[in-house]
Amino acid sequence: MSLPDLRIAHAHPNLQPEKPVNSSAIDLDGAERSSALRRDKIAAREALAPDLHRRLSLAIETHLTLLLQRCQPRVLGFCWPFRAEFDCRALAARLVNEGVRACLPQVISADAALEFRAWRPDSEMLVDRYGIHYPAAGETLTPDVLLLPVNAFDAAGYRLGYGAGYFDRTLAQLAGRGQCPLTIGVGFELARVESIHPAAHDIPLDAVVTETRTTQFSTRLLG
């Protein structure tokens, strides 16, 4: 089996991104631009015909499986699918059956880092106020590989999420403990843009997997 198309956009330390910091405390134009891009990309994803969505998702899963074979996660963090995102559950279930532990994020409070609860295919699930599923019970785990959905992503490896900053806070906290996981964005090619115009607090991904290829942004996955 051949490895996926693995393209290195550029190498940079994920925890010390080099980018200009906006001198304004609140960049309203930037916030409006991000909101508009988010709306457009989510709408495009949700507009995919079911058959096309399935075909593209199968291609994503093929690339992602090959990449995870390289990464060899011990604890895999992933997100419950939301708004026509790629569904990681089947892949995560297979890895659990192979002995990998899996976990899902849980929102604790609006300004806190996420916690990750152990997940199995038969786990009882609850739904938070955002409509996101998380395990009703299970120990708290720290993922060493984290799959993140992307509404948009750019040529430097920055992702556009839903705007609340949960993952940036979480990754910063884990980095402070020396526990920063490999971060792999997962989404459709339609999410690719030249730049999302990242904010000062944004942390770039190590790689992004789409239906066409795996694009690598850091040296953490080399070797």
CYANA upper distance limits for C-alpha pairs under 8 A (distance plus 0.5 A):
  3 LEU  CA     66 LEU  CA      6.89
  3 LEU  CA     67 LEU  CA      8.36
  4 PRO  CA     63 HIS  CA      6.10
  4 PRO  CA     66 LEU  CA      7.26
  4 PRO  CA     67 LEU  CA      7.99
  4 PRO  CA    213 ARG  CA      6.69
  4 PRO  CA    214 THR  CA      6.82
  5 ASP  CA    212 THR  CA      8.48
  5 ASP  CA    213 ARG  CA      5.56
  5 ASP  CA    214 THR  CA      6.22
  5 ASP  CA    215 THR  CA      8.12
  6 LEU  CA    213 ARG  CA      7.16
  6 LEU  CA    214 THR  CA      5.45
  6 LEU  CA    215 THR  CA      5.96
  6 LEU  CA    216 GLN  CA      6.85
  7 ARG  CA    214 THR  CA      7.08
  7 ARG  CA    215 THR  CA      5.18
  7 ARG  CA    216 GLN  CA      6.01
  8 ILE  CA    215 THR  CA      6.52
  8 ILE  CA    216 GLN  CA      5.05
  8 ILE  CA    217 PHE  CA      6.07
  8 ILE  CA    218 SER  CA      7.96
  9 ALA  CA    155 ALA  CA      7.20
  9 ALA  CA    156 ALA  CA      7.35
  9 ALA  CA    215 THR  CA      7.39
  9 ALA  CA    216 GLN  CA      6.72
  9 ALA  CA    217 PHE  CA      5.86
 10 HIS  CA    156 ALA  CA      7.59
 10 HIS  CA    216 GLN  CA      8.31
 10 HIS  CA    217 PHE  CA      5.94
 10 HIS  CA    218 SER  CA      7.19
 11 ALA  CA    217 PHE  CA      6.15
 11 ALA  CA    218 SER  CA      4.94
 11 ALA  CA    219 THR  CA      6.21
 12 HIS  CA     16 GLN  CA      8.39
 12 HIS  CA     17 PRO  CA      7.39
 12 HIS  CA    217 PHE  CA      7.79
 12 HIS  CA    218 SER  CA      6.00
 12 HIS  CA    219 THR  CA      7.74
 13 PRO  CA     17 PRO  CA      6.89
 13 PRO  CA    218 SER  CA      7.25
 13 PRO  CA    219 THR  CA      8.44
 14 ASN  CA    203 ILE  CA      6.56
 14 ASN  CA    204 PRO  CA      6.06
 14 ASN  CA    205 LEU  CA      7.42
 14 ASN  CA    206 ASP  CA      7.69
 14 ASN  CA    218 SER  CA      7.57
 15 LEU  CA    172 ALA  CA      8.19
 15 LEU  CA    175 ALA  CA      8.02
 15 LEU  CA    203 ILE  CA      6.82
 15 LEU  CA    204 PRO  CA      8.38
 16 GLN  CA    203 ILE  CA      8.36
 17 PRO  CA    203 ILE  CA      7.16
 17 PRO  CA    204 PRO  CA      7.62
 19 LYS  CA    200 ALA  CA      7.87
 20 PRO  CA    200 ALA  CA      7.83
 21 VAL  CA    199 ALA  CA      7.60
 21 VAL  CA    200 ALA  CA      5.75
 22 ASN  CA     27 ASP  CA      7.97
 22 ASN  CA    199 ALA  CA      8.06
 22 ASN  CA    200 ALA  CA      7.71
 27 ASP  CA     31 ALA  CA      6.69
 28 LEU  CA     32 GLU  CA      6.59
 29 ASP  CA     33 ARG  CA      6.56
 30 GLY  CA     34 SER  CA      6.59
 30 GLY  CA    197 HIS  CA      8.03
 31 ALA  CA     35 SER  CA      6.61
 32 GLU  CA     36 ALA  CA      6.64
 33 ARG  CA     37 LEU  CA      6.68
 34 SER  CA     38 ARG  CA      6.50
 34 SER  CA    160 LEU  CA      8.19
 34 SER  CA    196 ILE  CA      7.65
 35 SER  CA     39 ARG  CA      6.65
 36 ALA  CA     40 ASP  CA      6.68
 37 LEU  CA     41 LYS  CA      6.60
 37 LEU  CA    152 ALA  CA      8.23
 38 ARG  CA     42 ILE  CA      6.54
 38 ARG  CA    151 ASN  CA      6.69
 38 ARG  CA    152 ALA  CA      7.59
 38 ARG  CA    160 LEU  CA      7.62
 38 ARG  CA    161 GLY  CA      8.20
 38 ARG  CA    162 TYR  CA      7.92
 39 ARG  CA     43 ALA  CA      6.54
 40 ASP  CA     44 ALA  CA      6.68
 41 LYS  CA     45 ARG  CA      6.68
 41 LYS  CA    151 ASN  CA      6.48
 41 LYS  CA    152 ALA  CA      7.14
 41 LYS  CA    190 LEU  CA      7.79
 41 LYS  CA    191 ALA  CA      6.61
 42 ILE  CA     46 GLU  CA      6.57
 42 ILE  CA     83 ARG  CA      7.84
 42 ILE  CA    151 ASN  CA      6.70
 43 ALA  CA     47 ALA  CA      6.54
 44 ALA  CA     48 LEU  CA      7.23
 44 ALA  CA    190 LEU  CA      8.01
 45 ARG  CA     84 ALA  CA      6.90
 45 ARG  CA     85 GLU  CA      7.99
 45 ARG  CA    188 PHE  CA      8.24
 45 ARG  CA    190 LEU  CA      8.00
 46 GLU  CA     83 ARG  CA      7.11
 46 GLU  CA     84 ALA  CA      5.95
 48 LEU  CA     52 LEU  CA      6.86
 48 LEU  CA     53 HIS  CA      6.26
 49 ALA  CA     53 HIS  CA      6.51
 50 PRO  CA     54 ARG  CA      6.70
 51 ASP  CA     55 ARG  CA      6.81
 52 LEU  CA     56 LEU  CA      6.58
 53 HIS  CA     57 SER  CA      6.45
 54 ARG  CA     58 LEU  CA      6.67
 55 ARG  CA     59 ALA  CA      6.97
 56 LEU  CA     60 ILE  CA      6.75
 56 LEU  CA    188 PHE  CA      7.94
 56 LEU  CA    211 GLU  CA      5.95
 57 SER  CA     61 GLU  CA      6.62
 57 SER  CA     86 PHE  CA      6.60
 57 SER  CA     87 ASP  CA      8.20
 57 SER  CA    211 GLU  CA      7.28
 58 LEU  CA     62 THR  CA      6.80
 58 LEU  CA    211 GLU  CA      8.24
 59 ALA  CA     63 HIS  CA      7.01
 59 ALA  CA    210 THR  CA      8.24
 59 ALA  CA    211 GLU  CA      5.26
 59 ALA  CA    212 THR  CA      7.72
 60 ILE  CA     64 LEU  CA      6.49
 60 ILE  CA    186 VAL  CA      8.30
 60 ILE  CA    187 GLY  CA      8.19
 60 ILE  CA    188 PHE  CA      8.34
 60 ILE  CA    209 VAL  CA      7.04
 60 ILE  CA    210 THR  CA      5.72
 60 ILE  CA    211 GLU  CA      4.75
 60 ILE  CA    212 THR  CA      7.93
 61 GLU  CA     65 THR  CA      6.35
 61 GLU  CA     91 LEU  CA      7.83
 61 GLU  CA    211 GLU  CA      8.43
 62 THR  CA     66 LEU  CA      6.98
 63 HIS  CA     67 LEU  CA      6.83
 63 HIS  CA    209 VAL  CA      7.22
 63 HIS  CA    210 THR  CA      8.07
 63 HIS  CA    211 GLU  CA      7.82
 63 HIS  CA    213 ARG  CA      7.17
 63 HIS  CA    214 THR  CA      7.18
 64 LEU  CA     68 LEU  CA      6.61
 64 LEU  CA    209 VAL  CA      6.79
 64 LEU  CA    214 THR  CA      8.35
 65 THR  CA     69 GLN  CA      6.74
 65 THR  CA     91 LEU  CA      8.09
 66 LEU  CA     70 ARG  CA      7.23
 67 LEU  CA     71 CYS  CA      6.88
 67 LEU  CA    214 THR  CA      8.46
 68 LEU  CA     72 GLN  CA      6.31
 68 LEU  CA     73 PRO  CA      7.48
 71 CYS  CA    145 VAL  CA      8.24
 71 CYS  CA    221 LEU  CA      7.91
 73 PRO  CA    100 VAL  CA      7.39
 73 PRO  CA    144 ASP  CA      6.73
 73 PRO  CA    145 VAL  CA      6.27
 74 ARG  CA    100 VAL  CA      5.83
 74 ARG  CA    101 ARG  CA      6.69
 74 ARG  CA    143 PRO  CA      8.20
 74 ARG  CA    144 ASP  CA      7.17
 74 ARG  CA    145 VAL  CA      8.41
 75 VAL  CA    100 VAL  CA      6.56
 75 VAL  CA    101 ARG  CA      5.18
 75 VAL  CA    102 ALA  CA      5.96
 75 VAL  CA    103 CYS  CA      7.76
 75 VAL  CA    141 LEU  CA      8.13
 75 VAL  CA    142 THR  CA      7.51
 75 VAL  CA    143 PRO  CA      5.20
 75 VAL  CA    144 ASP  CA      6.08
 75 VAL  CA    145 VAL  CA      7.12
 76 LEU  CA     92 ALA  CA      8.19
 76 LEU  CA    100 VAL  CA      7.64
 76 LEU  CA    101 ARG  CA      6.68
 76 LEU  CA    102 ALA  CA      5.15
 76 LEU  CA    103 CYS  CA      6.76
 76 LEU  CA    143 PRO  CA      5.80
 76 LEU  CA    144 ASP  CA      6.95
 76 LEU  CA    145 VAL  CA      5.66
 76 LEU  CA    146 LEU  CA      6.42
 76 LEU  CA    147 LEU  CA      8.14
 77 GLY  CA    102 ALA  CA      6.27
 77 GLY  CA    103 CYS  CA      5.37
 77 GLY  CA    104 LEU  CA      6.30
 77 GLY  CA    105 PRO  CA      8.02
 77 GLY  CA    116 PHE  CA      7.94
 77 GLY  CA    142 THR  CA      8.49
 77 GLY  CA    143 PRO  CA      5.69
 77 GLY  CA    144 ASP  CA      8.14
 77 GLY  CA    145 VAL  CA      6.65
 77 GLY  CA    146 LEU  CA      4.97
 77 GLY  CA    147 LEU  CA      6.52
 78 PHE  CA     88 CYS  CA      7.49
 78 PHE  CA     92 ALA  CA      8.45
 78 PHE  CA    102 ALA  CA      8.05
 78 PHE  CA    103 CYS  CA      7.04
 78 PHE  CA    104 LEU  CA      6.11
 78 PHE  CA    105 PRO  CA      7.98
 78 PHE  CA    146 LEU  CA      6.38
 78 PHE  CA    147 LEU  CA      5.28
 78 PHE  CA    148 LEU  CA      6.99
 79 CYS  CA     88 CYS  CA      7.88
 79 CYS  CA    104 LEU  CA      6.28
 79 CYS  CA    105 PRO  CA      7.22
 79 CYS  CA    147 LEU  CA      7.56
 79 CYS  CA    148 LEU  CA      7.21
 79 CYS  CA    149 PRO  CA      7.78
 80 TRP  CA     87 ASP  CA      7.68
 80 TRP  CA     88 CYS  CA      7.91
 80 TRP  CA     89 ARG  CA      7.93
 80 TRP  CA    104 LEU  CA      7.73
 80 TRP  CA    132 ILE  CA      7.21
 80 TRP  CA    133 HIS  CA      6.62
 80 TRP  CA    134 TYR  CA      8.13
 81 PRO  CA     85 GLU  CA      5.87
 81 PRO  CA     86 PHE  CA      6.88
 81 PRO  CA     87 ASP  CA      5.67
 81 PRO  CA     88 CYS  CA      7.77
 82 PHE  CA    132 ILE  CA      7.70
 85 GLU  CA    149 PRO  CA      7.34
 85 GLU  CA    187 GLY  CA      7.39
 86 PHE  CA    149 PRO  CA      7.99
 86 PHE  CA    186 VAL  CA      7.63
 86 PHE  CA    187 GLY  CA      6.69
 86 PHE  CA    188 PHE  CA      8.39
 88 CYS  CA     92 ALA  CA      6.56
 89 ARG  CA     93 ALA  CA      6.46
 89 ARG  CA    121 PRO  CA      8.45
 90 ALA  CA     94 ARG  CA      6.83
 91 LEU  CA     95 LEU  CA      6.88
 92 ALA  CA     96 VAL  CA      6.65
 92 ALA  CA    102 ALA  CA      7.26
 93 ALA  CA     97 ASN  CA      6.79
 93 ALA  CA    120 ARG  CA      7.46
 93 ALA  CA    121 PRO  CA      6.41
 94 ARG  CA     98 GLU  CA      6.93
 95 LEU  CA     99 GLY  CA      6.95
 95 LEU  CA    100 VAL  CA      5.84
 95 LEU  CA    101 ARG  CA      8.18
 96 VAL  CA    100 VAL  CA      5.20
 96 VAL  CA    101 ARG  CA      6.16
 96 VAL  CA    102 ALA  CA      7.05
 96 VAL  CA    120 ARG  CA      7.55
101 ARG  CA    118 ALA  CA      7.75
101 ARG  CA    119 TRP  CA      8.16
102 ALA  CA    118 ALA  CA      6.33
102 ALA  CA    119 TRP  CA      5.90
102 ALA  CA    120 ARG  CA      7.43
102 ALA  CA    143 PRO  CA      8.33
103 CYS  CA    116 PHE  CA      6.12
103 CYS  CA    117 ARG  CA      5.57
103 CYS  CA    118 ALA  CA      4.74
103 CYS  CA    119 TRP  CA      5.31
103 CYS  CA    141 LEU  CA      7.34
103 CYS  CA    143 PRO  CA      7.79
104 LEU  CA    116 PHE  CA      5.70
104 LEU  CA    117 ARG  CA      5.95
104 LEU  CA    118 ALA  CA      7.15
104 LEU  CA    119 TRP  CA      6.94
104 LEU  CA    134 TYR  CA      6.60
104 LEU  CA    135 PRO  CA      7.72
105 PRO  CA    114 LEU  CA      6.43
105 PRO  CA    115 GLU  CA      6.00
105 PRO  CA    116 PHE  CA      4.83
105 PRO  CA    117 ARG  CA      6.89
105 PRO  CA    134 TYR  CA      7.21
106 GLN  CA    114 LEU  CA      6.11
106 GLN  CA    115 GLU  CA      5.75
106 GLN  CA    116 PHE  CA      6.49
106 GLN  CA    117 ARG  CA      7.60
106 GLN  CA    134 TYR  CA      6.49
107 VAL  CA    112 ALA  CA      8.33
107 VAL  CA    113 ALA  CA      8.08
107 VAL  CA    114 LEU  CA      5.75
107 VAL  CA    115 GLU  CA      7.29
107 VAL  CA    128 ASP  CA      8.33
108 ILE  CA    112 ALA  CA      6.97
108 ILE  CA    113 ALA  CA      7.87
108 ILE  CA    114 LEU  CA      6.78
108 ILE  CA    115 GLU  CA      7.52
109 SER  CA    113 ALA  CA      8.39
111 ASP  CA    166 TYR  CA      8.28
112 ALA  CA    166 TYR  CA      7.88
112 ALA  CA    169 ARG  CA      7.76
112 ALA  CA    170 THR  CA      8.38
113 ALA  CA    166 TYR  CA      6.52
113 ALA  CA    167 PHE  CA      7.81
113 ALA  CA    169 ARG  CA      5.87
113 ALA  CA    170 THR  CA      4.93
113 ALA  CA    173 GLN  CA      7.66
114 LEU  CA    166 TYR  CA      6.93
114 LEU  CA    167 PHE  CA      7.69
114 LEU  CA    169 ARG  CA      8.47
114 LEU  CA    170 THR  CA      6.22
115 GLU  CA    140 THR  CA      7.31
115 GLU  CA    141 LEU  CA      8.33
116 PHE  CA    140 THR  CA      6.03
116 PHE  CA    141 LEU  CA      6.01
116 PHE  CA    142 THR  CA      7.04
116 PHE  CA    143 PRO  CA      8.24
117 ARG  CA    134 TYR  CA      8.05
117 ARG  CA    135 PRO  CA      6.88
117 ARG  CA    137 ALA  CA      7.89
117 ARG  CA    138 GLY  CA      6.02
117 ARG  CA    139 GLU  CA      6.13
117 ARG  CA    140 THR  CA      5.20
117 ARG  CA    141 LEU  CA      6.43
118 ALA  CA    135 PRO  CA      7.74
118 ALA  CA    137 ALA  CA      8.36
118 ALA  CA    138 GLY  CA      5.49
118 ALA  CA    139 GLU  CA      6.06
118 ALA  CA    140 THR  CA      6.80
118 ALA  CA    141 LEU  CA      6.77
119 TRP  CA    123 SER  CA      6.50
119 TRP  CA    135 PRO  CA      6.82
119 TRP  CA    138 GLY  CA      7.51
123 SER  CA    135 PRO  CA      6.73
123 SER  CA    136 ALA  CA      8.05
123 SER  CA    137 ALA  CA      8.34
124 GLU  CA    135 PRO  CA      6.39
124 GLU  CA    136 ALA  CA      6.12
124 GLU  CA    137 ALA  CA      7.88
125 MET  CA    133 HIS  CA      6.60
125 MET  CA    134 TYR  CA      5.97
125 MET  CA    135 PRO  CA      5.02
125 MET  CA    136 ALA  CA      5.63
126 LEU  CA    133 HIS  CA      5.99
126 LEU  CA    134 TYR  CA      5.95
126 LEU  CA    135 PRO  CA      6.55
126 LEU  CA    136 ALA  CA      5.97
127 VAL  CA    131 GLY  CA      6.11
127 VAL  CA    132 ILE  CA      5.85
127 VAL  CA    133 HIS  CA      4.92
127 VAL  CA    134 TYR  CA      6.81
128 ASP  CA    132 ILE  CA      5.93
128 ASP  CA    133 HIS  CA      6.93
128 ASP  CA    134 TYR  CA      8.03
142 THR  CA    179 GLN  CA      8.28
143 PRO  CA    181 PRO  CA      6.66
144 ASP  CA    179 GLN  CA      8.02
144 ASP  CA    180 CYS  CA      7.68
144 ASP  CA    181 PRO  CA      4.77
144 ASP  CA    182 LEU  CA      6.67
145 VAL  CA    181 PRO  CA      5.50
145 VAL  CA    182 LEU  CA      5.15
145 VAL  CA    183 THR  CA      6.58
145 VAL  CA    184 ILE  CA      8.02
146 LEU  CA    181 PRO  CA      6.67
146 LEU  CA    182 LEU  CA      6.53
146 LEU  CA    183 THR  CA      5.43
146 LEU  CA    184 ILE  CA      6.63
147 LEU  CA    183 THR  CA      6.60
147 LEU  CA    184 ILE  CA      5.40
147 LEU  CA    185 GLY  CA      6.32
147 LEU  CA    186 VAL  CA      7.07
148 LEU  CA    183 THR  CA      7.51
148 LEU  CA    184 ILE  CA      6.52
148 LEU  CA    185 GLY  CA      5.17
148 LEU  CA    186 VAL  CA      6.40
149 PRO  CA    161 GLY  CA      7.88
149 PRO  CA    185 GLY  CA      6.15
149 PRO  CA    186 VAL  CA      5.50
149 PRO  CA    187 GLY  CA      6.49
150 VAL  CA    159 ARG  CA      6.30
150 VAL  CA    160 LEU  CA      6.52
150 VAL  CA    161 GLY  CA      6.41
150 VAL  CA    185 GLY  CA      6.46
150 VAL  CA    186 VAL  CA      6.51
150 VAL  CA    187 GLY  CA      6.00
150 VAL  CA    191 ALA  CA      7.62
151 ASN  CA    159 ARG  CA      7.75
151 ASN  CA    160 LEU  CA      6.00
151 ASN  CA    161 GLY  CA      6.16
151 ASN  CA    162 TYR  CA      8.21
151 ASN  CA    187 GLY  CA      7.84
151 ASN  CA    191 ALA  CA      6.42
152 ALA  CA    159 ARG  CA      6.23
152 ALA  CA    160 LEU  CA      5.47
152 ALA  CA    161 GLY  CA      7.87
152 ALA  CA    191 ALA  CA      4.76
152 ALA  CA    192 ARG  CA      6.29
152 ALA  CA    193 VAL  CA      7.26
152 ALA  CA    196 ILE  CA      7.88
153 PHE  CA    157 GLY  CA      6.82
153 PHE  CA    158 TYR  CA      6.00
153 PHE  CA    159 ARG  CA      4.78
153 PHE  CA    160 LEU  CA      6.52
153 PHE  CA    191 ALA  CA      6.59
153 PHE  CA    192 ARG  CA      5.71
153 PHE  CA    193 VAL  CA      6.54
153 PHE  CA    195 SER  CA      7.87
153 PHE  CA    196 ILE  CA      7.19
154 ASP  CA    158 TYR  CA      6.10
154 ASP  CA    159 ARG  CA      7.23
154 ASP  CA    192 ARG  CA      6.30
154 ASP  CA    193 VAL  CA      5.38
154 ASP  CA    194 GLU  CA      5.59
154 ASP  CA    195 SER  CA      5.21
154 ASP  CA    196 ILE  CA      6.46
155 ALA  CA    192 ARG  CA      8.38
155 ALA  CA    193 VAL  CA      7.51
155 ALA  CA    194 GLU  CA      5.95
155 ALA  CA    195 SER  CA      6.82
156 ALA  CA    195 SER  CA      7.92
156 ALA  CA    204 PRO  CA      7.64
156 ALA  CA    217 PHE  CA      7.29
157 GLY  CA    204 PRO  CA      5.42
157 GLY  CA    205 LEU  CA      5.65
157 GLY  CA    206 ASP  CA      7.59
157 GLY  CA    207 ALA  CA      7.45
157 GLY  CA    208 VAL  CA      7.94
157 GLY  CA    217 PHE  CA      6.24
158 TYR  CA    195 SER  CA      8.44
158 TYR  CA    196 ILE  CA      7.51
158 TYR  CA    198 PRO  CA      7.23
158 TYR  CA    202 ASP  CA      7.67
158 TYR  CA    203 ILE  CA      7.15
158 TYR  CA    204 PRO  CA      4.91
158 TYR  CA    205 LEU  CA      6.58
159 ARG  CA    185 GLY  CA      8.03
159 ARG  CA    196 ILE  CA      7.81
159 ARG  CA    204 PRO  CA      7.47
159 ARG  CA    205 LEU  CA      7.74
160 LEU  CA    196 ILE  CA      7.35
161 GLY  CA    165 GLY  CA      8.45
165 GLY  CA    169 ARG  CA      6.76
166 TYR  CA    170 THR  CA      6.61
167 PHE  CA    171 LEU  CA      6.44
168 ASP  CA    172 ALA  CA      6.58
168 ASP  CA    201 HIS  CA      7.54
168 ASP  CA    202 ASP  CA      6.67
168 ASP  CA    203 ILE  CA      6.90
169 ARG  CA    173 GLN  CA      6.65
170 THR  CA    174 LEU  CA      6.68
171 LEU  CA    175 ALA  CA      6.47
171 LEU  CA    180 CYS  CA      6.68
171 LEU  CA    181 PRO  CA      8.34
172 ALA  CA    176 GLY  CA      6.75
172 ALA  CA    180 CYS  CA      8.36
173 GLN  CA    177 ARG  CA      7.17
174 LEU  CA    178 GLY  CA      6.80
174 LEU  CA    179 GLN  CA      5.45
174 LEU  CA    180 CYS  CA      5.50
174 LEU  CA    181 PRO  CA      8.41
175 ALA  CA    179 GLN  CA      5.93
175 ALA  CA    180 CYS  CA      5.05
182 LEU  CA    205 LEU  CA      8.49
182 LEU  CA    206 ASP  CA      6.83
182 LEU  CA    220 ARG  CA      8.04
183 THR  CA    205 LEU  CA      5.83
183 THR  CA    206 ASP  CA      5.80
183 THR  CA    207 ALA  CA      7.29
184 ILE  CA    205 LEU  CA      6.62
184 ILE  CA    206 ASP  CA      6.40
184 ILE  CA    207 ALA  CA      5.41
184 ILE  CA    208 VAL  CA      5.89
184 ILE  CA    209 VAL  CA      7.63
185 GLY  CA    205 LEU  CA      7.07
185 GLY  CA    206 ASP  CA      8.48
185 GLY  CA    207 ALA  CA      6.66
185 GLY  CA    208 VAL  CA      4.80
185 GLY  CA    209 VAL  CA      6.65
186 VAL  CA    208 VAL  CA      6.21
186 VAL  CA    209 VAL  CA      5.50
186 VAL  CA    210 THR  CA      6.69
187 GLY  CA    191 ALA  CA      7.35
187 GLY  CA    208 VAL  CA      8.14
187 GLY  CA    209 VAL  CA      7.02
187 GLY  CA    210 THR  CA      5.79
187 GLY  CA    211 GLU  CA      8.29
188 PHE  CA    192 ARG  CA      8.28
188 PHE  CA    210 THR  CA      5.50
188 PHE  CA    211 GLU  CA      6.61
189 GLU  CA    210 THR  CA      6.14
189 GLU  CA    211 GLU  CA      7.11
189 GLU  CA    212 THR  CA      7.64
198 PRO  CA    202 ASP  CA      6.53
204 PRO  CA    217 PHE  CA      8.40
205 LEU  CA    217 PHE  CA      7.23
205 LEU  CA    218 SER  CA      8.18
206 ASP  CA    216 GLN  CA      6.59
206 ASP  CA    217 PHE  CA      5.59
206 ASP  CA    218 SER  CA      5.50
206 ASP  CA    219 THR  CA      8.27
206 ASP  CA    220 ARG  CA      7.44
206 ASP  CA    221 LEU  CA      7.83
207 ALA  CA    214 THR  CA      7.39
207 ALA  CA    215 THR  CA      5.99
207 ALA  CA    216 GLN  CA      4.69
207 ALA  CA    217 PHE  CA      5.83
207 ALA  CA    218 SER  CA      7.65
208 VAL  CA    214 THR  CA      6.27
208 VAL  CA    215 THR  CA      5.79
208 VAL  CA    216 GLN  CA      7.04
209 VAL  CA    213 ARG  CA      6.57
209 VAL  CA    214 THR  CA      4.95
209 VAL  CA    215 THR  CA      6.94
210 THR  CA    214 THR  CA      6.88
216 GLN  CA    221 LEU  CA      8.15
